[in-house]
């Protein structure tokens, strides 16, 4: 009888500890779990080019961007597309960490990152399932809405500052690495568009910018 009472007490203690752990889940842990679930359900896209494509199609629920991404032009593009599509944007300190959270890493026996591939950007198109981690993350994003908008409002276009190498890459004259970064590009001094092809969000953003910059440009 005494043993049964001890088991009941032990069970109650375990339940209390579990509840306490769920309540104190950090936003960072929640983000890791959400990215993991999205990956399992094929709702996670990685790489700057792929992410920009998904944002342009308005099929993104969440976007993560690495602060240490060296391609400032793409960072500005991702931020602008997130702002235009009202997509929540989370800035991650390290592309290496983001890569690990997106499954691009080898872990040791203790679950620590042994080797990770850098990932500058990742977007979630499908959360997969409703979890406590998702609830924690969405609550955080809801409370941070105003601050995020202020951060994104500092975006400015830098078209006039680009190099001819980048122009060549944007025109398809380049080889890209696994992360979508420029590996080798052919120089291109000038390019003109004779047909936009289709109406997209990217085109809308660009035309709005050109419209506001008309007087200054002249």
Secondary structure as UniProt FT lines:
FT   HELIX           2..23
FT   HELIX           27..40
FT   TURN            41..42
FT   STRAND          44..46
FT   HELIX           48..56
FT   TURN            57..58
FT   STRAND          62..66
FT   TURN            67..68
FT   HELIX           72..85
FT   STRAND          88..92
FT   HELIX           95..101
FT   TURN            102..103
FT   STRAND          105..107
FT   TURN            109..110
FT   STRAND          113..116
FT   STRAND          121..124
FT   HELIX           132..143
FT   HELIX           145..152
FT   TURN            153..154
FT   HELIX           159..161
FT   HELIX           164..170
FT   TURN            171..172
FT   STRAND          174..176
FT   TURN            178..179
FT   STRAND          182..185
FT   HELIX           201..212
FT   HELIX           214..217
//
